[in-house]
Amino acid sequence: GQYTHEFDGDELFYVDLGKKETVWRLPMFGEFTSFDPQGALSKIAKAKHTLDIMIKRSNFTPVIN
């Protein structure tokens, strides 16, 4: 997965999931504001958990070839 933050179609930053750090598209943005990458990692974990529940509840049966 990936976590990016965009404004008006332009990427401001993304979270490097391997390094668990915020990577600013333009380094000067990081001088004016900050973003805690743990928030992004938490949101991704919650989304994966919710998706798992929805798949289990949807009566999903795989197609057999």
C-alpha positions as CSV (number, residue, x, y, z in Angstrom):
1,G,0.0,0.0,0.0
2,Q,0.9,3.6,-0.1
3,Y,-0.1,6.8,1.6
4,T,0.1,10.1,-0.3
5,H,-1.3,13.5,0.4
6,E,-2.2,15.7,-2.6
7,F,-3.5,19.2,-3.0
8,D,-5.2,20.4,-6.2
9,G,-3.8,17.3,-8.1
10,D,-0.2,17.8,-6.9
11,E,1.5,15.4,-4.5
12,L,2.7,17.2,-1.4
13,F,4.2,14.2,0.3
14,Y,4.1,10.5,0.7
15,V,4.9,8.1,3.6
16,D,7.7,5.7,2.9
17,L,6.2,2.5,4.5
18,G,9.6,0.7,4.6
19,K,11.4,3.5,6.4
20,K,8.3,4.8,8.2
21,E,9.0,8.4,7.4
22,T,7.4,11.3,5.6
23,V,9.0,12.2,2.2
24,W,8.2,15.7,1.0
25,R,8.0,16.3,-2.8
26,L,9.7,19.6,-2.2
27,P,11.9,19.5,0.9
28,M,11.0,23.1,1.8
29,F,7.5,22.0,2.6
30,G,8.9,20.1,5.6
31,E,10.2,23.4,7.0
32,F,6.7,24.9,7.3
33,T,4.7,21.9,8.5
34,S,5.1,18.3,9.6
35,F,3.2,15.0,9.3
36,D,3.5,12.1,11.7
37,P,3.9,8.9,9.5
38,Q,2.5,6.8,12.4
39,G,-0.9,8.3,11.6
40,A,-0.7,7.1,8.0
41,L,0.4,3.6,9.1
42,S,-2.5,3.4,11.6
43,K,-5.0,4.4,8.9
44,I,-3.6,1.8,6.5
45,A,-3.8,-0.9,9.2
46,K,-7.5,0.1,10.0
47,A,-8.4,0.1,6.3
48,K,-6.9,-3.4,5.8
49,H,-8.8,-4.7,8.8
50,T,-12.0,-3.2,7.6
51,L,-11.5,-4.6,4.1
52,D,-10.9,-8.1,5.6
53,I,-14.2,-7.9,7.5
54,M,-16.1,-6.7,4.5
55,I,-14.7,-9.5,2.3
56,K,-15.7,-12.1,5.0
57,R,-19.2,-10.6,5.3
58,S,-19.9,-10.4,1.5
59,N,-20.4,-14.1,1.0
60,F,-17.5,-14.1,-1.4
61,T,-16.9,-17.5,-3.1
62,P,-14.0,-17.8,-5.5
63,V,-14.6,-19.0,-9.0
64,I,-13.2,-22.5,-9.7
65,N,-11.6,-22.9,-13.1
